[in-house]
């Protein structure tokens, strides 16, 4: 019995350092139509405010690395997340990531151009992200995790979870790479 208590404490501590996300939206009925029109098979403009690992990477290097890491969810038709969108991009669609967001900052403010941040906590990543259309937040998500750098698996897991929740489907069936797939 004595071994169970320390084991439970260790498990609880380990869970605290893993990715934590919380859904804040969608602010609209769903993202399916917006995704299909503005993301599927297209470039999607990424805006990165702040840096999860200041001092380790320049802001530009961090933004470029993040752009290379972010992928649309596998259950969706692929879109290309990029800092420099080409002609396929819808000009009024964007994906915004704010690292170390300031207090009382929400997706709607991000989409409207407001960028505030707090000083980073060493070893802790805090982020707010929003999928924006014409200056409105369609979905938003906040997340945090302990991570030592961009290669830390916990950072990767957090980004994957955030992308999955930002572009979650609201329909029973949806388009996936040329065929219909049943939603899980």
C-alpha positions in Angstrom: 0.0 0.0 0.0 2.8 2.4 0.8 4.3 1.9 -2.7 1.0 2.9 -4.3 0.9 6.4 -2.8 4.4 7.4 -4.1 3.6 5.9 -7.5 0.3 7.9 -7.7 2.2 11.1 -6.8 4.8 10.4 -9.5 2.1 9.8 -12.1 0.3 13.0 -11.1 3.5 15.0 -11.4 4.3 13.5 -14.8 0.8 14.3 -16.1 1.3 18.0 -15.1 4.3 18.3 -17.4 2.5 16.9 -20.4 0.5 18.9 -22.9 -2.7 20.5 -21.7 -5.1 22.0 -24.1 -8.5 23.5 -23.5 -11.1 24.3 -26.2 -12.4 27.8 -26.3 -14.6 27.6 -29.3 -15.8 27.2 -32.0 -17.2 30.6 -32.1 -19.3 29.7 -35.1 -21.5 26.6 -35.8 -18.5 24.7 -37.0 -15.4 24.8 -39.1 -16.3 22.4 -41.9 -17.4 24.9 -44.5 -14.7 27.3 -43.6 -12.0 24.6 -43.8 -13.3 23.2 -47.1 -13.4 26.6 -48.8 -10.2 28.2 -47.3 -7.8 25.5 -46.2 -8.4 22.2 -48.0 -5.9 21.8 -50.9 -4.6 25.4 -50.3 -2.0 27.4 -48.6 -3.1 28.9 -45.2 -1.2 31.9 -43.9 0.5 31.4 -40.6 1.2 34.3 -38.3 3.5 33.6 -35.3 3.6 36.1 -32.4 6.2 35.5 -29.7 8.7 32.7 -29.3 8.3 29.6 -27.2 12.1 29.3 -26.8 13.6 32.8 -26.7 17.4 32.7 -26.4 17.6 29.3 -28.0 16.1 30.4 -31.4 15.6 33.7 -33.1 12.0 34.7 -33.6 12.4 34.1 -37.4 13.9 30.6 -36.9 11.3 29.7 -34.4 8.4 30.8 -36.8 10.0 28.9 -39.7 10.4 25.8 -37.6 6.8 26.0 -36.4 5.5 26.4 -39.9 7.4 23.3 -41.0 6.0 21.3 -38.0 2.3 22.3 -38.2 0.1 19.9 -40.2 -3.6 19.8 -40.9 -5.3 16.8 -39.2 -5.1 13.5 -41.1 -8.9 13.2 -41.2 -9.1 16.4 -43.2 -8.1 17.1 -46.8 -4.6 18.4 -46.5 -3.8 22.1 -46.4 -0.4 23.7 -46.4 0.4 25.9 -43.4 3.0 28.5 -44.4 4.4 31.9 -43.5 4.5 32.9 -47.2 1.3 31.8 -48.8 1.1 31.5 -52.6 -1.8 32.2 -55.0 -3.9 29.3 -53.8 -4.4 31.0 -50.3 -7.6 32.8 -49.5 -6.4 36.3 -48.5 -8.8 36.7 -45.6 -8.0 33.3 -44.0 -5.2 32.8 -41.4 -3.9 30.8 -38.5 -2.4 32.7 -35.7 -0.3 31.3 -32.8 0.5 33.7 -29.9 3.2 32.3 -27.5 3.2 33.6 -23.9 -0.2 35.3 -24.5 -1.1 38.2 -22.3 -4.0 38.0 -19.8 -7.5 38.3 -21.1 -6.4 37.7 -24.7 -8.7 35.5 -26.7 -9.0 34.3 -30.3 -11.2 37.2 -31.4 -8.6 39.7 -30.3 -5.9 37.7 -32.1 -7.9 37.8 -35.3 -8.5 41.5 -34.9 -4.7 42.1 -34.8 -4.2 42.4 -31.0 -0.9 40.8 -29.9 0.0 41.0 -26.2 2.4 38.7 -24.3 3.8 38.1 -20.9 7.4 37.2 -20.1 8.1 33.5 -20.8 8.5 31.0 -18.0 11.7 29.1 -18.6 10.9 25.5 -19.5 7.1 26.2 -19.9 5.3 26.8 -23.2 2.0 28.7 -23.2 0.2 29.4 -26.4 -3.1 30.6 -27.8 -4.1 29.8 -31.4 -7.0 30.9 -33.5 -8.3 30.0 -37.0 -9.4 33.4 -38.4 -11.6 34.3 -41.4 -12.1 38.0 -42.3 -10.9 39.2 -38.9 -13.2 36.8 -36.9 -12.2 33.8 -34.8 -13.8 30.7 -36.1 -12.1 28.5 -33.5 -9.5 29.1 -30.8 -7.6 26.9 -28.5 -5.1 27.5 -25.6 -2.4 25.1 -24.5 0.6 24.7 -22.3 3.3 22.1 -21.6 6.7 21.8 -20.1 9.3 21.6 -22.9 13.0 22.3 -23.2 13.1 23.1 -26.9 11.4 22.7 -30.3 12.6 19.1 -30.6 11.0 18.1 -27.2 8.3 15.5 -27.9 6.0 17.3 -25.4 6.1 20.4 -27.6 5.3 18.3 -30.7 2.4 16.6 -29.0 1.0 20.0 -27.9 1.1 21.4 -31.4 -0.5 18.2 -32.9 -3.3 18.4 -30.3 -3.9 22.0 -30.9 -4.1 21.5 -34.7 -6.6 18.6 -34.3 -8.8 20.7 -32.1 -8.6 23.9 -34.2 -9.8 22.0 -37.2 -12.0 19.4 -35.6 -15.0 18.3 -37.7 -18.5 18.9 -36.7 -20.1 16.6 -39.3 -20.7 12.9 -39.2 -19.1 12.5 -42.6 -16.5 14.6 -44.1 -14.2 14.7 -47.1 -10.8 13.0 -46.8 -8.2 12.7 -49.5 -10.7 11.8 -52.3 -13.3 9.8 -50.4 -15.8 10.0 -47.6 -14.7 8.8 -44.2 -16.9 8.2 -41.2 -16.1 10.5 -38.3 -14.9 8.8 -35.2 
